[in-house]
Amino acid sequence: MAASARGSTDVSLVVVVHGGGASNISADRKERVREGIARAATEGYKILKAGGSAVDAVEGAVTVLENDPEFNAGCGSVLNVKGDVEMDASIMDGRDLSAGAVSAVRCIANPTKLARLVMEKTPHCFLTGHGAEKFAADMGIPETPVEKLITERSKKHLEKEKLEKGAQKADCPKNSGTVGAVALDCKGNLAYATSTGGIVNKMVGRVGDSPCIGAGGYADNNVGAVSTTGHGESILKVNLARLALFHVEQGKTVDEAAELALNYMKSKLKGLGGLILVSKTGDWVAKWTSATMPWAAVKNGKLQAGIDLCDTKTMTMDLC
């Protein structure tokens, strides 16, 4: 049974963020993770309150998480088999289905910002590797030394994985966290953004679901916005984000849609993960089948956040 949190009532500004669905989070990290995810949701909501667009809000929220070493994105990205960072990200505007994505990028602090530039400054949807990095330089994005993106925790994760010689299995997605956000703005526009460092000890050049439109996320003003997390190969095979929105189109509630999509991936592929979804009417859900998925949501000026599968305690506070 998937764990979930959800909210509804009247249409209003909504931001929901996730910090990745993966294995258990150690007790000493939980409070830092909870604070980080709440901080990201708060930032996204403040952008909406100030009149910013849904795209502005998801970019702002995910940037907070990319800058937080507790999360597997940006400066907290896990390492590939060679001990290097290769990051993926995507963003989408539900108004006209504009989208931008980058994969296998290095030496960039915020891949989500680069993905947005791909969306807005090029005729393309997706740039990868050296081409994406050249585009970043052309756009004036400063190069970040790779050592600044590598944390001691990431080094230890790689060492542990190599010692265990543990191949990544769909039913055991170690350190396969992602970060993401969805938002509904005052004009009824929807957007999503997803960013990740990928899977620890991955092959050089491996690309997961996060930069792939329809798998790592999707946004359409006529339906809703989704950002996913979990075992990337499984998410790619079922097109998880678009699958969840398909169920919404078929008349399912956001909770039912998320449950159906995640359970299909689990039953078909033994793939674990999670997603956040906000509908065009402002109903939202955060649901996961992995052991944990840090999440936070703000609606009507109220912040809620949680982490665990079996213990979905939430914190609530006024932001107004």
Phi, psi and omega in degrees: 000132180283145173272153181202163169224149183208163178207153178212219186092218188283162178290131179199184177295132181222134169228131173231136179231156173227157181245017175108137176256117183204203180289175186303143176268130182297152184301324183288343180262341190304315183292322178294320179294316180298316179295320180296316182291323177293322179296321180294315180296320179298317179298315179298319181292320178300323178296317178295317181298329180277003178097006179290160181279168176300322178297316177302317185293315181290323176297315181297316181295314182291326177300321176302318182286326176295332181271359181255116184294353178285346186244150183277073178191151179055235187286356177249013186300141175288168187254148177278185186300335179265007180078022182248165178259130172226117189248150179234149176199157175208161180210150182211141180256117184290349180296312186226014181065021173297142182211152176218143182210152174223152177218156177053038180267147180233162172059030177230125185289324186228085180302331180296321178296322178292320178300320179295322177295323175300317180297318189263338187244001179227164176276003184256170175256332195216124173239149184227158171048230184298325179296319178294320180291323176295319178298319178300315179297318179298329181273000178082016177284123182295145177281133178255123179306134186301329180296337179283346180263351183258120179262162177297324180297320178295321177298317180293322177300317181294316179301315181297317182294320180292323178295319181283342183051040184273110174293145179290121179248150183299328182268007179214069186281079182294132173050034182262033182293158179218163170238153181196167179210149171229153182208152173235123184261181186293343179265003181083013178273146182244154177202159172223158169215141179223140182214145182201159170265355177092212182252136180300139178068022179291158174296149175298130180090358179294134176238131180262208184279334193305321179271001186263114182298127181103334178256299181284345178174167176196149177216130179213120182304336181282347186228293183173190178225142183223143167230136185246168177203159178129211182284107190302318181297322178292317180299320178298318185294330181254001182051058194305314183297311182291328178298317179298317180291329175302316180294327175295317178300330180277006175098004178285153173289165179299324179294315179295318181298315179296317180299313181298315182295313182293321180291327176296314179298321181290316183287324184280321189233359187060024182275130179255153179173204181197173177204158170241143185216134171234132181274172180294341179265000176095001173289142182222160176210147169236119186221145183207153175247349176287172183298321180219158167204098176302133180214157174209147180218144175232127175210139182055034177075009181251131179257130174233146180210153179201174182224304194275158178291311186266354182223087185262046174300142179239154173252137183234134179207151178282135176252354183278000000 
